[in-house]
Each structure stands twice: as C-alpha cells, then as structure tokens.
Amino acid sequence: MKETSKHITDSHGRTHTYLRISLTERCNLRCTYCMPEEGVPLTPKAHLMNAQEVFEIAKIFVDQGVTKIRLTGGEPLLRKDFPEILSRLATLPVTLSITTNGISIDRHFDLLKTHGVKTINLSLDTLNAEKFKKITFRDYFAEVYRNIFKLLEAGFRLKINAVLMKGVNDDEIMDFIQLSEKYPLIVRFIEFMPFDGNQWNRQKTVSYQEILQQVNAHYGEGKVLRLKDAPHDTTRNFKIEGFKGSFGIISTVTNPFCDTCNRIRLTSNGRLKNCLFSSSETDVLTPFREGKDILPLIQENVGSKFAMRGGLSAPEDFNNPEEHTKNRSMIRIGG
C-alpha cells in the first residue's frame, strides 16, 4: 500500500478508506428484500459508468486515501466488461474484493486470482433448495451451493452473507453456523433493512440479541467465543469453540456501528451515497464527463454525512415509512 497524507473525512472525524462500487443494477435473482416484486426501471446504458470511467473515478478516491474497493451489483459478474474493469482497478494500490450471488463465480477464478482478489462475499439466504426458489424466484441453489466448496478448494477467503427474516429463514441460523464446523468460512447474519419497495417492517427483523440468544441456547454460552473485530468492521464476530470457521452479526438496525464507519458507495450510474440509509445522493458522473473537478463534490458529500444511519438515529425513526422509503431499492444501490 502506498502512504498518503490525503483523506476523505466527514464532520464527525471519520476517515473514509473503503469504496464500494456498484457495476450494474441487473441481477439474475429476484430477492424481494433487495428488488421490489414489480422490478425496477433500469438505468439506460448511456447513463452508467463505463469501464474507463469506473477506473478514473476510483483513482480519484484512491488518491484521497481509499485503500479498499469492493465491486458489487446487482450481480457484478453480469457486466460483460467485468474483466476489463477488474484489470484496470488492479493497477491501483488497493485491496480488491467482490460481492456476488455465486451462480457463475467458478468461471472467473483465474481472472480473480490473476488480479489479486482473495476475499469473496457470497450472498445466500437459505440452505434449502425449495426455500431458495421462493426467496429468489429462481432455481440456482445447486450451482450456488456447489460453488461454496469450489471457492474454498480454490483458496479464496469466503464470507457467506445471509439476510435473516422472521418466518422466512430465521430457523436456519444453526444450519448456517454448522457449516463453519468443518470449513474455514465466515457466515454473516445481516439484519433485514428497509429500502424502497421491499415491504420492510420491524417485526420481520431478527435482532442481534435474538441471534445470540439462539446460539447460546444451542451451543452453550461457554462455547460461543467472542472474537476481536477488525478496525471499522461492521460485523460482531464469534466462533464456536473447536470450529474451523466463524460467524458474525451485522446489526445495522438494532445495534449499529456508525461511529467507526469508513465506507462510501458509488452507484452504477455514478452517484455518490455517503450512507446505505441516506436518501440524498451526489451526481459525480455528469460533471466528470463535462471535464469538471469532482473532488469538491466528493468532499461535500462525505462532509455532510449524518452521525448515524442517514439521520435515522433513534429506534422510533424506523416507525415512519416516509423516513426510509425515499431511499433507492437495494438493487439500485449496490450490495
């Protein structure tokens, strides 16, 4: 990593070193917590960042101290120019990673290894094939499940992200954790979060406390070990004594981690979001195409970041749908 004295800092003193870039709004799954059941209007291709623009805008962030870039979607591997984008970004002094639904990840192992991608976040909300079809409206469970083990065999560091929803998959917490007994993977349980069109309500959220209560009751508190979290980590990490892998809880709604946030999000149509929950965005692609300096826009956007969850600072703020439905749907933000 190169040393830099430049940093993108907000008004709360948080330095931002992690950029998540969405490459596409398209996905070959239709998970309703991510994509509204009626679908979303896709941005015309001409209004999306092309490969060169992704690289040049990313470089501006890297010049300001960003050291990690994650590529997301939709499903980022659906971009036909994904190899070009990855090869360009690999020339920057950053750690590269990717979030994927895992359907076709095995076709890209050589490409990912060539360009230094070591960590894969794989989204999988159930270990049951029939339930997978109900959640995603697609029949790809066999491919995704098979690719879990292909990734491990290929030497990738694998994180499985499961969005928990009451009455849908909250009965599978132990099944997911059991995967970490024999395999060196990380299972991460993500609280169901509100976005436009995903029919969120608090009753569907499985809280941090509820997850731990289940795990402690099943394994016994003495065997549930608290691990040290990495700096800026969104995950509270644990492992079961004697297991090869571990598990974590991302509790954005009930137990937020905003005080150490170092993340910035760039949507596929070149809009900057300083928080996943923020309803405001800054268009950096249009002025970039006009040859303007976008650094002041970046600094202004990050400088205006709320202390917590895009302004949703109290639990009761979630009770008013108007406070959290002005945001994009998750598919159009980037996972």
N, C-alpha and C positions, 0 to 999 in steps of 0.2 A: 504494500500500500504506500502511496506517496503521502508525504506530510503536507498539510495545507493549513494556513492560518485563517482561511476564509470559512465562514459558517453561515448557514441559514438559521436564524434564531427568532423565536416568537417573543411576544411581550411578556411572557411568563418565564423567560430564560431557558426554554427548552431548545436545544440544538438538534437540527434535523439532518440525519445522515442516511436515511433509508427512503428510497424512492420506489413506489410500486407503480408500474406502467401497465395499463390495460391495452392489449393489442387489438382486441375485437369485442364487439357486442354479441357475436354469434356463439352458439354452443350447440352441441349435438345431444344435450339433455335438456329437460324442461322442468327442473326442480322448482316447485311453486314458491318456496321461500326466497328464491333468487329471481325467478322470472314470473311475472303475472300470468295467470292462466290463459288470458286472451293474447299473450305475446306482447312484444314491444315494437314500436316503429324503429327500424334500423336506420342509423345514420348513413346517408349516401357515401359511397366510397371516396368521392372527391373531398369530403369534409373530414376524412380520417387521416391521421398521420401516416405518411409513407415511411419506408424503411430508413431513408436518409434523414427525414425529419425526426423520427424517433431517436436516432443516434445523436443528431446535433443538439436537440433539446436536452437529452440526457446528459450530454457533455457539459452543458451549462450548469446543471445541478452538480455534477462531479467536480467541476472547477470551484464550486462553492462548498465543498466538503462532504458530499454524498459518497459513501463507501460501499453501499449495498443497493442492488437493484433486483427487484423481483418482477418477473413477467407474468401477467395474469390475463384473464378474459372476463366474460365468456370463456371459451376454450382457446388459449393462445396458439395451440398447435394447428388450429384450423387456418391460420394465416399461411397462404402459400409461400410468402416471403419470410417465413419464420427463420429458416436457415440464414438468410442474409442479415436479418435483424440481429440474431444471436452472434453471428461472426463479427459484426460491426461493434456491438456492445462489448464483446470480449477483448477488444483492443483498449478499453478503458480500465483504469486501476481500481476495479470494484469487484466485490463478490457477487456472482450472478446466481439466481435461483429461479424456480418456476412453480406456479400452481397449476394443476391440471386435473381433469376428471379421470385420467388414467386409461381411457379407452384405447388410444393409439400410441401411448408413450413408448412402448417397446420398439417402435420403428425409428426412434430418434436417439437411441442410446449412444451410438457412435458420435453423432453430432454433439450431444450434450457433453460427453466426456472430452471430446476434442477442444471444446471451448470452456472447459473448467467448471461446468455445472456439477456440483456434488450433492446438493440438497434438493429433494423433490417433495412438494406438498401435494398430496393426493386427496381429493375430496370424495368421501364415501360415507353415506349416512346410515347404511344398514349392511348387515352381513347375510341378509335373507333375500334370495333372488326375486321372490314374488313381491316383497315389500319394496325392493329396488325399483321394480317396474311401476309400482303405484306412486312412488316419490318422484321418479324421473320421467315417467311416461315413455320410457324406452327400455329395451331388453338387452342391456350390455353388461349385466352383472358378471357373467362368466369371464369376459375379457378383462374387466377391471380387477376382479379378484385374482386372476392368473397373473396379472402384471404386478401385483404387490410382491409376489415372490420372485418374479423376474428382476424387479428393481433391486431387491435385497441381494440376489445372486450376483447381480452386476456391480455391486459395491456402492450403490447410492445410499445416502442418508435419507431415510424415508419418514415423513410425518403424514399420518392419516388424519384428516380433518373431518369430524362428524358434527353436524349441526343437530343438536338434540331438540326434540319437540314432544311435549307431553301427549300421550295417546298415539304417538306415531312410532318412535324408536327409543323412548326412554327405558324400555325393558331390555335393551341390548347393551347397556353400559358394561356389565361384567363380561359379555361376549367379546366386546372390543378389547377390554383390558387383558383378557385371556390370550389374545394374540401376542401380547408383549412378554408372555412367559417364555416362549421358545425363540422368539425373533427379536432382533435388536432394532425395533421400530418404536416410534413415538406416536401414541394415539392422543389426539387433542379433541376434547369436547367443547364445542362452541355454543354459547347461548343463542337461541333464536332471537334475531334482532329485527326491529321494524324498518321496513323500506316500502316505497310506493308499490301498491298492488299486491303485497304478499300476505294480506289478511292477518297481520300480527295482532296478538293481544297477550297481555301479561300471563294469562292462565296457561298459555302454551309454552312459556319459558321454564326450563329446568335450571334452577339456580345452582350456583357454586356450592352452597350449603347442602342442597338436596343431593347433589352428586357425591359429595364426600360422605354424607350420612349413609348412602347406599354402599359405598365402597368399604367404609369402616365396618359396617354391619356384616358384610360378606366375608372380608378377609381378616377382620380384627384390627383395631387401631394400631397395635404394636407392629404389625407387618406392613402398614402403609407409611412409607418413608417420604418425608418432605425433602425435595432436592433443592439445591441452590439455583435460583433463576439467573439467567444471563442479564447483563445490563440492558435496559429498555425492553425486556421481554414482556410480551402480552400474556404469557402463559404462566400460571402457577403450576409448577412441575412436581410430580410424585412418581414413585415406583413401588411395586410390591416386592418385598424382600425376597431375593433369590431369582427374580425375573430378569431376563436379558434386556428387555426394553423398559419403557416407562410410559406414563400418561400425564396429561396436563389438562387444565381447565382455563378456557378463555371466557371470562365472565364480564363481558362488556356492559351488560345491563345492570346486574345485581352487585358487582364488585369490581368497578372499573379501575383501570391502570393509567389514567390520563396524565398523572403527574410526571411520568417518565417517557411520555410519547416522543418518538423521534421520526415519525412517519409522515410522508407526503404522498398524495395519489395524483396520478396523471391519467385522465381518461383517454380512450382511444381516439376521441375527436379533439384532443389537445386542450382539455380544460383541467385546471388545477383545483383539487379539493384538499383542503388542509386537515380534514377530518372525515372519517367514514360517515358520521352523522350530519355533517354540515350540509345545509340546503343551498348555500352560496357557492359559486364557482367563479374562476377567473379564466377567461379565454386567452391562452398564450399562443395558440397555433395561428390565429388570424394575424396578429401583429408580427409574429415570427415570419410569416410568408410575405409580409409587407416590408421586411428588412429592418424592423424596429428592434431595439434592445428590450428583451423581455425580462431581464434580471430585476428591474424595479417592480414589475408586476408580480414576480415570484416573491420578492421580499415583502411587498404589501400584503399579498395573500396570506403568507405564513405569519406575518406580524399581527394579523387580525384574528388569529386562531383563538377560540374560546379556551378557557381553562379546562373544561370538561365536556365531552360528547356533543360538540357543536352547539353548546348552550343548554343542553338537557342536563342540568346539574343536579336536579332533585328527583327522587323516585316518582313523585306525583306528576312531573312533567310528561311522563310517558302515558298518563291517563287521557290526555287530549290528543286525539289522532291528528289534528291540524299541526301539532308540533313536530310530527315525524313522518308525515306523508307528503311533504313538499320536496323531499329528497328524491333522487332518482331511484329506480328499482336497482337491486344489487347487480343484475346482469349488465347494466349500463354504467356501473361504477367501476367494477373490476374486483375480483375476489381477493 
